Each structure stands twice: as structure tokens, then as C-alpha cells.
Amino acid sequence: MAPSPRVSHGILSLVIKSKDELYRSYMPHIKNGGIFVPTLRDYHLGEEVFMLLDLMEEPDKIPVTGKVVWVTPRGAQGGKKAGIGIQLSAEDNTVVSKIETYLAGALGSGRLTHTM
């Protein structure tokens, strides 16, 4: 039996100050887009989360909702940061547009990210 989503335990916060950080955190291969959030808290796949995203030159923090679709545990091989990948909700399409505008020309570069 698959674990059922549980109520989130707090608001996540992510500050992205550079295009390079954004590239490493964005997950374009996820439907509706996704973003990796470094955290040491334990989350489960399917868990619903709420996050405030402080994105580079945007004047205000952007509220984002989604569900956990990726977990990198503490002590992962290859020195990967512990954290979760959040699949953005369909309502967050404005956020995805902003992110992809910032990353124009860089998305297909094949550089390493926090998840791949």
C-alpha cells in the first residue's frame, strides 16, 4: 500500500540569487515544472508543501504550492545536497514562465543540477 500524502510540516523558503543557482534547482523534466529545495527535514513522496520563493530580481517572495516528487536523502552518493524536488501546481504557471525566461538558452546545456 502506498503511503498517503500527509499534512505539511511548515512553510519552506528558498532564496535563489543567481542564474546558476536557478539552473541547478529547476526541474524542467517534471510536468508543470519543479524546483529542488535543500532541506534536512524528512518529507515523503506525494506530500503537499507550501513554499515562499525569493527569486533573483523579483520584488516580492512568490508563494508556491506543490507536491514532493523527488527526495535526496542526507548522505546521498556523489556529494548531492539533501533536499526535495517539488512538482509545481498547474496554478503556478506564471512562476514557471518567469523561471524559464531567466533560464532562456541554458535549459538544454546538460550541466549538472541538484537532481540529475
C-alpha positions as CSV (number, residue, x, y, z in Angstrom):
1,M,0.0,0.0,0.0
2,A,1.4,3.4,-1.0
3,P,1.8,6.0,1.7
4,S,-0.9,8.7,1.7
5,P,0.1,12.3,1.5
6,R,0.3,13.9,4.9
7,V,-0.1,17.5,6.0
8,S,3.0,19.5,5.5
9,H,5.1,20.5,8.5
10,G,5.8,24.2,8.0
11,I,6.5,26.6,5.2
12,L,9.6,26.1,3.1
13,S,11.7,29.0,2.0
14,L,14.1,29.1,-0.9
15,V,16.3,32.1,-1.9
16,I,17.8,32.0,-5.4
17,K,20.2,34.8,-6.1
18,S,21.8,33.8,-9.4
19,K,21.0,32.2,-12.7
20,D,23.4,29.4,-11.9
21,E,21.6,28.6,-8.7
22,L,18.3,28.7,-10.5
23,Y,19.6,26.3,-13.2
24,R,20.8,23.8,-10.6
25,S,17.5,24.0,-8.8
26,Y,14.9,24.0,-11.6
27,M,13.5,20.6,-12.7
28,P,12.1,21.2,-16.3
29,H,11.6,17.4,-16.8
30,I,8.7,17.5,-14.3
31,K,5.1,18.2,-15.5
32,N,4.2,21.8,-14.6
33,G,7.9,22.3,-13.7
34,G,9.6,21.5,-10.5
35,I,12.1,23.0,-8.1
36,F,14.7,21.4,-5.8
37,V,14.7,22.8,-2.2
38,P,17.7,21.9,0.0
39,T,16.4,20.7,3.4
40,L,17.3,18.3,6.2
41,R,13.7,17.7,7.1
42,D,12.2,14.4,6.2
43,Y,9.5,14.5,3.5
44,H,7.7,11.7,1.7
45,L,6.8,11.4,-1.9
46,G,3.3,12.8,-2.6
47,E,3.4,15.1,0.4
48,E,1.8,18.5,-0.2
49,V,4.1,21.5,0.5
50,F,3.9,25.3,0.6
51,M,7.0,27.4,-0.2
52,L,7.9,31.1,-0.4
53,L,10.4,31.5,-3.3
54,D,12.7,34.5,-3.3
55,L,13.7,34.6,-7.0
56,M,16.6,36.8,-8.1
57,E,15.3,40.2,-9.2
58,E,11.6,39.7,-8.3
59,P,10.5,42.4,-5.9
60,D,8.3,40.0,-3.7
61,K,8.5,36.5,-2.5
62,I,6.4,34.2,-4.6
63,P,4.1,31.7,-2.9
64,V,4.3,28.3,-4.5
65,T,2.4,25.1,-3.8
66,G,3.1,21.6,-4.9
67,K,3.9,18.1,-4.0
68,V,7.1,16.2,-3.3
69,V,8.2,14.2,-6.3
70,W,11.9,13.8,-5.5
71,V,13.9,13.1,-2.3
72,T,17.6,13.3,-2.0
73,P,18.4,11.9,1.5
74,R,21.2,13.0,3.8
75,G,24.4,11.3,2.9
76,A,23.5,10.7,-0.7
77,Q,26.2,9.5,-3.0
78,G,28.2,11.9,-5.1
79,G,28.0,14.7,-2.5
80,K,24.5,15.7,-3.6
81,K,22.7,18.1,-1.3
82,A,19.9,16.7,0.8
83,G,16.5,18.0,-0.2
84,I,13.3,17.6,-2.0
85,G,12.0,18.2,-5.5
86,I,8.6,19.9,-5.6
87,Q,6.3,19.5,-8.6
88,L,4.7,22.9,-9.0
89,S,0.9,23.0,-9.3
90,A,-0.7,23.9,-12.6
91,E,-1.7,27.3,-11.0
92,D,1.9,28.2,-10.7
93,N,2.4,28.6,-14.5
94,T,3.4,32.2,-14.0
95,V,6.3,31.1,-11.8
96,V,7.4,28.6,-14.4
97,S,7.3,31.3,-17.1
98,K,9.5,33.6,-15.0
99,I,12.0,30.8,-14.3
100,E,12.2,29.7,-17.9
101,T,12.6,33.3,-19.0
102,Y,15.6,33.7,-16.6
103,L,17.0,30.4,-18.0
104,A,16.4,31.1,-21.7
105,G,19.2,29.4,-23.6
106,A,20.6,27.5,-20.7
107,L,18.0,24.7,-20.2
108,G,19.4,22.3,-22.8
109,S,23.1,22.8,-21.7
110,G,23.4,19.4,-20.0
111,R,25.2,20.8,-17.0
112,L,24.8,19.1,-13.7
113,T,21.9,20.0,-11.4
114,H,20.9,19.2,-7.8
115,T,18.8,16.3,-9.1
116,M,20.4,15.0,-12.3
